[in-house]
Amino acid sequence: MANVTLKNVVKKYDSKTIINDVSLEIKDKEFLVLVGSSGCGKSTILRMIAGLEDITSGEIYIGDKCVNNVHPKDRDIAFVFQSYALYPHMSVYENIAFPLKMRNFKKDEIDKKVKEAAEILNLTEYLDRKPKQLSGGQRQRVALGRAIVRSPKVFLMDEPLSNLDAKLRVQMRSEIKKLHEKLQTTFIYVTHDQTEALTMGDRIVVLDKGVIQQVDEPEKIYYEPANVFVGGFLGSPSMNFIECSVEDGNIKFNDYVISLSDNQKALIGSRTRVIVGIRPEKMDLLDNNYEFTVPVDISEMLGSEKIVYFNVNNAKCSAKVDAQKQFDDNIILRFNTNDFLFFDVDTQKRI
């Protein structure tokens, strides 16, 4: 078992900086999720930890050992790829056993480890089958089994569920989380899926353009985003951001004047404009101190709830409301100003 440390890591391709001065401490036995949009550098970080990408500058430690110049096979890590990368001509047993054979393990030891991994992953009855005879979820479990048998210090997973359908992804999320709890090993998991990040991670690292925007527990990331990017990236629909003028402690939502508390006024200070952030599910509250009517642009039915889209101060906004809520062209929304977050207009950082 091991912690993983990145110190001032930079990665450049020619003159283009992909990872910009990233420092990160990943705790022993932690399940850490790297999340961000495509091209943000999350997979590059994973590949640098694995040794599949050279770093331009900085240091990477696994445990107390700097691994900058250590070959991937000697880093004591296991990598689970987006594609299952299974050998089609080998059985499930042979696929799982392959990394042990390459390390010249004894036959009886290989057999023991393969059967233990198969038991953990509910693959025992499929050991004689070829990959083409398995479902997508079963193939991904075989890929996990191949990683487990090595008993690595660190598991690295690069979007392992992206090839699965929605129902299987939900099932595999819980299986991987249970696997982490059972193995008690450090997991570093890359995804662009915010639901995976929020449900699986002990902590989440949010990346944008090769720079860490925030590192924190899922609940903190969701309810206390460091900036507009983080608040907008996590959440479905994303957080509403409404730019408002500030006059005598009041702000305006369309033609409605909203009074703020003394604490909120002190927080905003002398700013004359501010970005108000509020989650869509906080726009239809019984415990409210404001309500206002807005024209509805469109609504979407999602089973037990509806998503209603509208405009406030020319900003496109949304609200999650009960599916039974009735409205025509206009809807009455109810909210509590205590749920407001405030962001600086220029820096986009939370105040």
N, C-alpha and C positions, 0 to 999 in steps of 0.2 A: 504494500500500500504506500501511496506517496502523494505529497502535495506537488503542485506544478506552479512555477513562478516565471513570469515574463518581466524582464526589466528593460524598459526603454527600447522595445523592439521596433525596428523599422524594416520595411520591405519595399524595395524599388524595382521596377522594371524599366531599364534605361533611365530616363529622367522622371518617370511618373511614379509618385509615391502611392503605394497601395495600402500599407499599414504605417501609421504615423505616430511613432513614439508611444507605443502601447505598453503599459505596465499593469500587471494583473497578478493577484495571488489567489490560486485555486486550492482550497483546503483539502486535506486528506479525507477520503471517503465522501466528498461532496458531489452532488449532481449539479453541474454548472451548465447553463444553456447560453450559447452565443446566438443572438438573433439580430436580424437586420434585413434590409431589402437586398435584392440581387446586386452583386458588385461591391458590397460594403466591406468585404475583406474577411468575413467570418470563416469561410472555408480555407482561406490562405493561412490564417492563424492556426487552424487545426493541422494543416499540412506542415507548417513550420515546427509545431510541437512534435509531430511524427518524424520529422527529418526528411520529408518528401520535398520540401522547399527550403533552400538556403535563406538565411536571414542576411539583410544588408548590414545591420548593426544592432547592438543590444545583446542580451543574454537570455537563454532559456534554461531553467533548472527543472529536473525531475527528481524529487527528493532534494538532497543536498548536492547533487552532481550537475555541473554545467554540461549540457549535452550539445552545445553548438557544433562540435566536431565529432559527435558520436554517430555512427552509422544507424539508420533506422532499425535494423534487426537487433541492435544491441541496446535499444532504449527501453526495453521491457514494456512496450505498449501494444495494444491491439486496436486495429483500425477497422471499423465497419462502414462500408461505402454505401452510397446511394443505390448503385446497381449491386445486386447480390453477389456478383463476381464468383459464382459457383462453377465448378468444372462439370459440364453437362454429361461427360462420359463416366463420371464417378458416382457411386451411390452416396446417400446422405452420410452413411458411416465413413466412407472414404474421404468425403469432403471435410468432415469435422476432424478427422484424424490427420489430414494432410500436413498441417503445420508441425505436428509432433513428429511425423516421419522425417520431415526435413531437418529436425533437430536430433535425429537418431535416438529417439526414446525407445525403450524396450517394448516389445509387442504387448505384453500383459499390462504394462503401465498405460499404453495407448488405449487399450480396450477398456480399462477401468475409467479413464478420464472421459472417453467418448460416451460411455454409457451413463456416467454421472451427468454430463452436460445434456444428454438426450432426456434424462429424467427431469431435470430442472425445466427444460423447454417443451416438455410434452411431445417429444419426437421419437420416443422409443419404438412405436409401431411402424415408423416410416424409415428406419435405418437402412433397409434394403432397397428403397425406391431411388429412382433417378430424379434430379431436379425438375424435369419436364412433367413429372407425375404429381407435383406438389402445387398447392395454391401459392399466391404471392406472400401471404402471411407465413406460411410454412417455410418458404424459401428464405424469408428474412430471418426466421428463427434458426435455420441452418447456418446462416452467416454469423448470427450471434453465437451459436454453438462453437463454430470454428475459432471465434475470439475467446470464448470462455475457457476452452481446454488449455490455453497457454498460461492461465492464471497470471495475467499481466498486472503491473502496478496501476496502469491507467487505461481506461477504455476511451477511444476517440470515435465519435459517431457523426458522420456527415450526411445529414438529411436522410436517415435510413428508412423513413416511412413515406417518402414523397411519391413512390411508385404504387402505393396501395390505394384502394378506394376508401371513401370516407368512413364506412363502417369498420373496415379492418384497421384503419389508422387509430380509431378510438380504442379498439381492443389491444392493439400492439403498444399503444402509449402506456396502458396500465401494466402490460406484461413487462415492458422494459423498466418501469418504475419498481415493480416487484423484484425484478432481477437485480436491480441496484441494491435494494434493501437486503436481499439474500446474500449477495456477494460482498457487500461492504467494501467496495472499491471505488476509486475516483472515476467519475464519468464526466467527460466533456462532450457536449451534444450541440451540434449545429443545426439550425432550422430557420426557415423564413416564415414559418407558421406560428403566429402569435399564440394560438390556442395551445399548441405543444409547449411553447415556452412557459406560459402561465401555469399549466397544469403539471408539468414535469419537474421544473427546476427548483432546487433549493435556493439558488440565486440566479439572476438573469443578467447577462451583459448585453446592453443595447449598443449596436455599432452603426455608424453612418460615415461613409466615405473614409474608412480606415481609422476612424477616431472613436474611442469609447465615449458614449454620451451619458451612460449611467450604469452602475453596478449595484444591485440591491435585491432584496427578497421580492417575489412576485407581487405581493400586496402593496408594498411600498412603491414599486415601479408603476403599478396601476393607479393608485390613488394619490401618489406624490411624485409625479414625473418631474425630472430635472429641467426639462425644457419643452417647447412646443413639439419638436420632433418626436420625443419619447411619448408624450401624451397622445399624439396623433397616430403613432405607429401601433401602439398596443391598445386593443379594444375594438369591438365590432358591433355596431359602427364605431368609428373613432370618436375621440373627444370633440365636442363643439368648441370652436375658437371664435370669439366675437370681439372685434376691436371696437372699443367704446371711448368716447370722450369722458373726462372726469371734471365735474363742476360742483364745488361745495359738497364733496363727498357723495355726489349722485352720479349714476351712469344711466345711459339710455338704451333700452331694447326697443327698436322701432320707435314708437311714440310713447312708450311707457318709461316713466322715470323710476329708477331703482335706487333706494337708499341703502347705503352700506353701514356696517357697524363701526364703532370707534376703532376697534382693532384693525379692521380692514382698511379704514382710512389711513391709519398710521402706517400700515404695510405699504400702501400705494405712495404715500408721501406727497411730494410736490409734482408728481407726474400729471400731465394734462391728458394723456391718452394711455390706455392700458388694454391688454388682451385678456378677456375673461374666458376661462376654460370651465366647461361643465359637461359631465358624462351624460349620454342620452338617457340612461336609466334614471337619472336624477331630475328629469323634466316632467314627471307625472306623479308627484308625491302627495300622499294624504297629509303628511307632516310638512306643510308649506307655509311660507309667509308672503308669497307673491303668486299671482296667476295672470296670464295674459292670453289674448286671442290672436292667432296667426292664421293666414291663409295657407292651406295645405297644397304643396306642389304635387306630391304623390305619396301613396302609402303602400307598404308591402306586408302581406300576411305571412307570419312565420309561426304557425301553430298556436301556441298559447299567448303570443304577443304580436303586435304590429310595430313596424318601423315607419314613423311618419317623418316626411322631409318638408322643410320650410326654410324661410329666410329671415335672419335677424341682422340688421345693420349691413345688408348686402352680403352677409356670410351665409353659406349653405350649411344648414344645421339639421339635426335629426333627433328624434325622441323615441324611446321604447315605451309603448303603452300597452295596457291590457287588450287582448284581442277582442273582448266584448265591448270595448269603448266605442260609442257611437259618435260620428261626426259627419258633416257634409263637406262643404268647401272650406270651412274654418274649424279649428280645434282649440279648446281651452287647455293650456298647459300650466301645471302647477309646480313650483320649485321653491327651494329654500336657499337663500343667499349664503348660508353657511357652507354650502357645497361648491361655492365658487373657488376656483384657483385663479391667481393673477400672474400674468407673464409680461415681461418688459417688451415693448413694441420693437425696440432696436436690437436687443441682444437675444430675444426669444427665450430667455431663461426665466424660470419660475421665480417670482419675487418672494 
